[in-house]
Amino acid sequence: MSDLSAEDKKLVTLARATRARTNAAEGAAVRDADGRTYAGATVALSSLQVSAIGVCVAMAVASGAKGLEAAVVLTDADAVSPEDLSALRDIGGEGIVVHRGDTRGTIAETVSS
């Protein structure tokens, strides 16, 4: 995590804390174009399933965000899902930095939307 910016390290901390608090499969956090952050965890109800990034994107949209700068997802998955990348592009366009890490917060890769 040492090569991440201070702001991206904050996203890792938020994602990790949110996932731990809810005991969810994934935790995520995003930073919008105004510097506001949104953290979320996977929702896995019988009537509703939303990825952690999906929760963050929904929160950002509901708060009036006009774009996104960066995202972090902490997951056991081997890659950021195409659906999550699409959701990020829908609000932030191409080129959003997305860090994927394990559930402990160790970043495994950085991709862009």
N, CA and C atoms as an extended XYZ file, in Angstrom:
339
Properties=species:S:1:pos:R:3:atomname:S:1:resname:S:1:resid:I:1 pbc="F F F"
N         0.829       -1.199        0.000 N   MET     1
C         0.000        0.000        0.000 CA  MET     1
C         0.866        1.252        0.000 C   MET     1
N         2.161        1.117        0.158 N   SER     2
C         3.034        2.277        0.291 CA  SER     2
C         3.119        3.134       -0.974 C   SER     2
N         2.849        2.555       -2.158 N   ASP     3
C         2.952        3.357       -3.372 CA  ASP     3
C         1.649        4.071       -3.715 C   ASP     3
N         0.629        3.927       -2.890 N   LEU     4
C        -0.631        4.646       -3.090 CA  LEU     4
C        -0.521        6.054       -2.533 C   LEU     4
N        -1.292        6.965       -3.113 N   SER     5
C        -1.351        8.323       -2.570 CA  SER     5
C        -2.047        8.282       -1.215 C   SER     5
N        -1.880        9.338       -0.448 N   ALA     6
C        -2.537        9.422        0.857 CA  ALA     6
C        -4.055        9.316        0.718 C   ALA     6
N        -4.597        9.926       -0.324 N   GLU     7
C        -6.047        9.877       -0.544 CA  GLU     7
C        -6.516        8.468       -0.906 C   GLU     7
N        -5.717        7.742       -1.672 N   ASP     8
C        -6.081        6.368       -2.022 CA  ASP     8
C        -5.922        5.440       -0.818 C   ASP     8
N        -4.939        5.707        0.036 N   LYS     9
C        -4.797        4.935        1.272 CA  LYS     9
C        -6.030        5.123        2.154 C   LYS     9
N        -6.585        6.323        2.162 N   LYS    10
C        -7.811        6.578        2.918 CA  LYS    10
C        -8.950        5.714        2.382 C   LYS    10
N        -9.032        5.568        1.057 N   LEU    11
C       -10.064        4.709        0.467 CA  LEU    11
C        -9.891        3.262        0.920 C   LEU    11
N        -8.654        2.788        0.979 N   VAL    12
C        -8.392        1.418        1.443 CA  VAL    12
C        -8.872        1.266        2.886 C   VAL    12
N        -8.550        2.227        3.724 N   THR    13
C        -8.961        2.173        5.128 CA  THR    13
C       -10.476        2.161        5.252 C   THR    13
N       -11.161        3.013        4.494 N   LEU    14
C       -12.629        3.045        4.539 CA  LEU    14
C       -13.243        1.730        4.061 C   LEU    14
N       -12.718        1.188        2.960 N   ALA    15
C       -13.240       -0.069        2.421 CA  ALA    15
C       -13.023       -1.214        3.404 C   ALA    15
N       -11.852       -1.241        3.989 N   ARG    16
C       -11.526       -2.310        4.944 CA  ARG    16
C       -12.415       -2.231        6.185 C   ARG    16
N       -12.595       -1.053        6.722 N   ALA    17
C       -13.418       -0.886        7.920 CA  ALA    17
C       -14.881       -1.229        7.641 C   ALA    17
N       -15.380       -0.819        6.489 N   THR    18
C       -16.773       -1.096        6.145 CA  THR    18
C       -16.992       -2.589        5.974 C   THR    18
N       -16.093       -3.269        5.280 N   ARG    19
C       -16.224       -4.703        5.094 CA  ARG    19
C       -16.151       -5.438        6.429 C   ARG    19
N       -15.230       -5.044        7.285 N   ALA    20
C       -15.079       -5.696        8.584 CA  ALA    20
C       -16.307       -5.468        9.468 C   ALA    20
N       -16.825       -4.254        9.442 N   ARG    21
C       -17.980       -3.924       10.285 CA  ARG    21
C       -19.213       -4.731        9.899 C   ARG    21
N       -19.375       -4.989        8.616 N   THR    22
C       -20.568       -5.680        8.138 CA  THR    22
C       -20.331       -7.170        7.897 C   THR    22
N       -19.074       -7.597        7.976 N   ASN    23
C       -18.699       -8.985        7.699 CA  ASN    23
C       -19.137       -9.405        6.294 C   ASN    23
N       -19.055       -8.485        5.360 N   ALA    24
C       -19.485       -8.715        3.981 CA  ALA    24
C       -18.364       -9.349        3.163 C   ALA    24
N       -18.733       -9.873        2.012 N   ALA    25
C       -17.755      -10.490        1.113 CA  ALA    25
C       -16.782       -9.460        0.554 C   ALA    25
N       -17.265       -8.251        0.286 N   GLU    26
C       -16.433       -7.193       -0.282 CA  GLU    26
C       -16.661       -5.878        0.454 C   GLU    26
N       -15.636       -5.053        0.447 N   GLY    27
C       -15.750       -3.678        0.892 CA  GLY    27
C       -15.192       -2.791       -0.206 C   GLY    27
N       -15.749       -1.616       -0.357 N   ALA    28
C       -15.266       -0.703       -1.395 CA  ALA    28
C       -15.398        0.730       -0.908 C   ALA    28
N       -14.671        1.602       -1.577 N   ALA    29
C       -14.787        3.035       -1.330 CA  ALA    29
C       -14.441        3.757       -2.627 C   ALA    29
N       -15.103        4.866       -2.853 N   VAL    30
C       -14.816        5.699       -4.020 CA  VAL    30
C       -14.660        7.146       -3.574 C   VAL    30
N       -13.928        7.915       -4.385 N   ARG    31
C       -13.768        9.355       -4.156 CA  ARG    31
C       -14.348       10.061       -5.369 C   ARG    31
N       -15.223       11.028       -5.103 N   ASP    32
C       -15.832       11.734       -6.234 CA  ASP    32
C       -14.963       12.910       -6.671 C   ASP    32
N       -15.401       13.584       -7.702 N   ALA    33
C       -14.632       14.677       -8.293 CA  ALA    33
C       -14.463       15.865       -7.353 C   ALA    33
N       -15.305       15.936       -6.317 N   ASP    34
C       -15.191       17.012       -5.326 CA  ASP    34
C       -14.397       16.581       -4.094 C   ASP    34
N       -13.877       15.342       -4.094 N   GLY    35
C       -13.088       14.855       -2.966 CA  GLY    35
C       -13.892       14.156       -1.886 C   GLY    35
N       -15.205       14.073       -2.060 N   ARG    36
C       -16.030       13.361       -1.072 CA  ARG    36
C       -15.836       11.860       -1.256 C   ARG    36
N       -15.923       11.122       -0.155 N   THR    37
C       -15.756        9.673       -0.210 CA  THR    37
C       -17.039        8.964        0.190 C   THR    37
N       -17.201        7.778       -0.392 N   TYR    38
C       -18.351        6.929       -0.118 CA  TYR    38
C       -17.828        5.520        0.070 C   TYR    38
N       -18.247        4.850        1.132 N   ALA    39
C       -17.815        3.482        1.403 CA  ALA    39
C       -19.036        2.587        1.472 C   ALA    39
N       -18.872        1.362        1.001 N   GLY    40
C       -19.985        0.424        1.019 CA  GLY    40
C       -19.488       -1.002        1.068 C   GLY    40
N       -20.408       -1.892        1.351 N   ALA    41
C       -20.124       -3.325        1.413 CA  ALA    41
C       -21.142       -4.059        0.557 C   ALA    41
N       -20.801       -5.274        0.199 N   THR    42
C       -21.693       -6.112       -0.585 CA  THR    42
C       -23.035       -6.260        0.127 C   THR    42
N       -24.113       -6.144       -0.639 N   VAL    43
C       -25.458       -6.420       -0.127 CA  VAL    43
C       -25.882       -7.753       -0.722 C   VAL    43
N       -26.152       -8.729        0.137 N   ALA    44
C       -26.525      -10.068       -0.324 CA  ALA    44
C       -27.782      -10.527        0.408 C   ALA    44
N       -28.906       -9.944        0.014 N   LEU    45
C       -30.206      -10.320        0.560 CA  LEU    45
C       -30.907      -11.230       -0.438 C   LEU    45
N       -31.901      -11.942        0.018 N   SER    46
C       -32.622      -12.800       -0.929 CA  SER    46
C       -33.323      -11.974       -2.004 C   SER    46
N       -33.693      -10.750       -1.686 N   SER    47
C       -34.413       -9.911       -2.640 CA  SER    47
C       -33.554       -8.843       -3.314 C   SER    47
N       -32.288       -8.710       -2.920 N   LEU    48
C       -31.435       -7.650       -3.466 CA  LEU    48
C       -29.971       -8.053       -3.362 C   LEU    48
N       -29.261       -7.991       -4.494 N   GLN    49
C       -27.822       -8.252       -4.516 CA  GLN    49
C       -27.146       -7.072       -5.200 C   GLN    49
N       -26.200       -6.459       -4.477 N   VAL    50
C       -25.451       -5.324       -5.015 CA  VAL    50
C       -24.001       -5.484       -4.590 C   VAL    50
N       -23.090       -5.290       -5.534 N   SER    51
C       -21.666       -5.351       -5.197 CA  SER    51
C       -21.292       -4.152       -4.333 C   SER    51
N       -20.161       -4.248       -3.681 N   ALA    52
C       -19.695       -3.140       -2.850 CA  ALA    52
C       -19.461       -1.883       -3.689 C   ALA    52
N       -18.868       -2.035       -4.875 N   ILE    53
C       -18.689       -0.868       -5.748 CA  ILE    53
C       -20.046       -0.342       -6.189 C   ILE    53
N       -20.993       -1.226       -6.476 N   GLY    54
C       -22.344       -0.797       -6.846 CA  GLY    54
C       -22.984        0.053       -5.771 C   GLY    54
N       -22.795       -0.330       -4.508 N   VAL    55
C       -23.320        0.461       -3.389 CA  VAL    55
C       -22.672        1.843       -3.377 C   VAL    55
N       -21.355        1.885       -3.549 N   CYS    56
C       -20.647        3.172       -3.535 CA  CYS    56
C       -21.093        4.072       -4.681 C   CYS    56
N       -21.241        3.503       -5.865 N   VAL    57
C       -21.683        4.291       -7.020 CA  VAL    57
C       -23.090        4.823       -6.773 C   VAL    57
N       -23.975        3.985       -6.243 N   ALA    58
C       -25.336        4.434       -5.954 CA  ALA    58
C       -25.339        5.573       -4.932 C   ALA    58
N       -24.504        5.457       -3.909 N   MET    59
C       -24.420        6.527       -2.906 CA  MET    59
C       -23.905        7.826       -3.527 C   MET    59
N       -22.904        7.715       -4.387 N   ALA    60
C       -22.342        8.906       -5.033 CA  ALA    60
C       -23.385        9.572       -5.933 C   ALA    60
N       -24.087        8.768       -6.713 N   VAL    61
C       -25.122        9.311       -7.596 CA  VAL    61
C       -26.222        9.973       -6.766 C   VAL    61
N       -26.668        9.305       -5.709 N   ALA    62
C       -27.728        9.841       -4.859 CA  ALA    62
C       -27.302       11.124       -4.147 C   ALA    62
N       -25.997       11.316       -3.993 N   SER    63
C       -25.478       12.523       -3.341 CA  SER    63
C       -25.177       13.635       -4.337 C   SER    63
N       -25.405       13.369       -5.625 N   GLY    64
C       -25.200       14.399       -6.633 CA  GLY    64
C       -23.799       14.492       -7.198 C   GLY    64
N       -22.997       13.455       -7.010 N   ALA    65
C       -21.630       13.479       -7.554 CA  ALA    65
C       -21.668       13.619       -9.065 C   ALA    65
N       -20.777       14.415       -9.597 N   LYS    66
C       -20.701       14.654      -11.041 CA  LYS    66
C       -19.598       13.847      -11.708 C   LYS    66
N       -18.815       13.120      -10.937 N   GLY    67
C       -17.742       12.308      -11.481 CA  GLY    67
C       -17.012       11.600      -10.365 C   GLY    67
N       -16.147       10.673      -10.725 N   LEU    68
C       -15.339        9.936       -9.758 CA  LEU    68
C       -13.874       10.046      -10.131 C   LEU    68
N       -13.018       10.019       -9.109 N   GLU    69
C       -11.570       10.064       -9.327 CA  GLU    69
C       -10.909        8.709       -9.136 C   GLU    69
N       -11.358        7.966       -8.112 N   ALA    70
C       -10.681        6.716       -7.773 CA  ALA    70
C       -11.625        5.801       -7.017 C   ALA    70
N       -11.270        4.506       -7.043 N   ALA    71
C       -12.052        3.507       -6.324 CA  ALA    71
C       -11.118        2.437       -5.782 C   ALA    71
N       -11.557        1.815       -4.700 N   VAL    72
C       -10.862        0.668       -4.114 CA  VAL    72
C       -11.906       -0.398       -3.864 C   VAL    72
N       -11.592       -1.633       -4.201 N   VAL    73
C       -12.450       -2.754       -3.834 CA  VAL    73
C       -11.563       -3.812       -3.187 C   VAL    73
N       -11.995       -4.281       -2.029 N   LEU    74
C       -11.290       -5.342       -1.313 CA  LEU    74
C       -12.148       -6.591       -1.426 C   LEU    74
N       -11.592       -7.629       -2.032 N   THR    75
C       -12.369       -8.785       -2.431 CA  THR    75
C       -11.482      -10.017       -2.541 C   THR    75
N       -12.107      -11.181       -2.551 N   ASP    76
C       -11.384      -12.420       -2.838 CA  ASP    76
C       -11.364      -12.716       -4.334 C   ASP    76
N       -12.074      -11.928       -5.119 N   ALA    77
C       -12.123      -12.133       -6.568 CA  ALA    77
C       -10.760      -11.855       -7.197 C   ALA    77
N       -10.523      -12.496       -8.333 N   ASP    78
C        -9.248      -12.335       -9.039 CA  ASP    78
C        -9.176      -11.092       -9.912 C   ASP    78
N       -10.304      -10.406      -10.073 N   ALA    79
C       -10.339       -9.216      -10.923 CA  ALA    79
C       -11.536       -8.357      -10.531 C   ALA    79
N       -11.479       -7.098      -10.896 N   VAL    80
C       -12.639       -6.219      -10.736 CA  VAL    80
C       -13.651       -6.645      -11.795 C   VAL    80
N       -14.892       -6.819      -11.385 N   SER    81
C       -15.897       -7.326      -12.322 CA  SER    81
C       -16.179       -6.310      -13.435 C   SER    81
N       -16.493       -6.803      -14.627 N   PRO    82
C       -16.848       -5.899      -15.727 CA  PRO    82
C       -18.057       -5.022      -15.381 C   PRO    82
N       -18.996       -5.556      -14.618 N   GLU    83
C       -20.176       -4.772      -14.218 CA  GLU    83
C       -19.776       -3.602      -13.324 C   GLU    83
N       -18.838       -3.849      -12.403 N   ASP    84
C       -18.370       -2.769      -11.532 CA  ASP    84
C       -17.622       -1.710      -12.331 C   ASP    84
N       -16.788       -2.131      -13.265 N   LEU    85
C       -16.083       -1.159      -14.109 CA  LEU    85
C       -17.067       -0.347      -14.933 C   LEU    85
N       -18.115       -0.990      -15.430 N   SER    86
C       -19.142       -0.266      -16.193 CA  SER    86
C       -19.858        0.758      -15.329 C   SER    86
N       -20.199        0.375      -14.101 N   ALA    87
C       -20.881        1.308      -13.188 CA  ALA    87
C       -19.998        2.522      -12.908 C   ALA    87
N       -18.707        2.288      -12.697 N   LEU    88
C       -17.779        3.398      -12.473 CA  LEU    88
C       -17.704        4.307      -13.693 C   LEU    88
N       -17.647        3.713      -14.886 N   ARG    89
C       -17.603        4.510      -16.122 CA  ARG    89
C       -18.887        5.309      -16.312 C   ARG    89
N       -20.031        4.740      -15.905 N   ASP    90
C       -21.306        5.444      -16.079 CA  ASP    90
C       -21.313        6.802      -15.388 C   ASP    90
N       -20.668        6.903      -14.252 N   ILE    91
C       -20.649        8.184      -13.528 CA  ILE    91
C       -19.346        8.949      -13.747 C   ILE    91
N       -18.233        8.232      -13.953 N   GLY    92
C       -16.949        8.912      -14.021 CA  GLY    92
C       -16.228        8.866      -15.342 C   GLY    92
N       -16.739        8.094      -16.291 N   GLY    93
C       -16.085        8.004      -17.581 CA  GLY    93
C       -14.882        7.071      -17.564 C   GLY    93
N       -14.114        7.142      -18.614 N   GLU    94
C       -12.918        6.310      -18.756 CA  GLU    94
C       -11.788        6.847      -17.873 C   GLU    94
N       -10.922        5.949      -17.450 N   GLY    95
C        -9.696        6.361      -16.782 CA  GLY    95
C        -9.749        6.509      -15.279 C   GLY    95
N       -10.824        6.066      -14.638 N   ILE    96
C       -10.870        6.104      -13.170 CA  ILE    96
C        -9.910        5.045      -12.648 C   ILE    96
N        -9.053        5.424      -11.734 N   VAL    97
C        -8.108        4.497      -11.119 CA  VAL    97
C        -8.886        3.590      -10.168 C   VAL    97
N        -8.700        2.267      -10.332 N   VAL    98
C        -9.385        1.288       -9.491 CA  VAL    98
C        -8.335        0.348       -8.910 C   VAL    98
N        -8.210        0.366       -7.590 N   HIS    99
C        -7.278       -0.516       -6.896 CA  HIS    99
C        -8.066       -1.728       -6.390 C   HIS    99
N        -7.584       -2.937       -6.702 N   ARG   100
C        -8.194       -4.161       -6.185 CA  ARG   100
C        -7.238       -4.785       -5.193 C   ARG   100
N        -7.772       -5.093       -4.017 N   GLY   101
C        -6.942       -5.713       -3.001 CA  GLY   101
C        -7.655       -6.859       -2.323 C   GLY   101
N        -6.918       -7.554       -1.480 N   ASP   102
C        -7.533       -8.637       -0.725 CA  ASP   102
C        -8.297       -8.069        0.460 C   ASP   102
N        -8.969       -8.923        1.185 N   THR   103
C        -9.838       -8.451        2.270 CA  THR   103
C        -9.055       -7.865        3.442 C   THR   103
N        -7.743       -8.056        3.480 N   ARG   104
C        -6.912       -7.431        4.514 CA  ARG   104
C        -6.465       -6.027        4.124 C   ARG   104
N        -6.667       -5.683        2.838 N   GLY   105
C        -6.292       -4.355        2.383 CA  GLY   105
C        -5.003       -4.299        1.594 C   GLY   105
N        -4.407       -5.448        1.292 N   THR   106
C        -3.186       -5.485        0.491 CA  THR   106
C        -3.571       -5.369       -0.984 C   THR   106
N        -3.093       -4.331       -1.651 N   ILE   107
C        -3.456       -4.072       -3.032 CA  ILE   107
C        -2.711       -5.038       -3.952 C   ILE   107
N        -3.485       -5.724       -4.809 N   ALA   108
C        -2.923       -6.708       -5.735 CA  ALA   108
C        -2.733       -6.127       -7.131 C   ALA   108
N        -3.599       -5.215       -7.530 N   GLU   109
C        -3.467       -4.616       -8.865 CA  GLU   109
C        -4.195       -3.292       -8.917 C   GLU   109
N        -3.806       -2.502       -9.902 N   THR   110
C        -4.464       -1.245      -10.188 CA  THR   110
C        -4.831       -1.260      -11.661 C   THR   110
N        -6.111       -1.014      -11.943 N   VAL   111
C        -6.605       -0.960      -13.313 CA  VAL   111
C        -7.314        0.373      -13.477 C   VAL   111
N        -7.840        0.626      -14.653 N   SER   112
C        -8.650        1.831      -14.837 CA  SER   112
C        -9.940        1.465      -15.552 C   SER   112
N       -10.924        2.315      -15.347 N   SER   113
C       -12.235        2.040      -15.921 CA  SER   113
C       -12.230        2.254      -17.428 C   SER   113
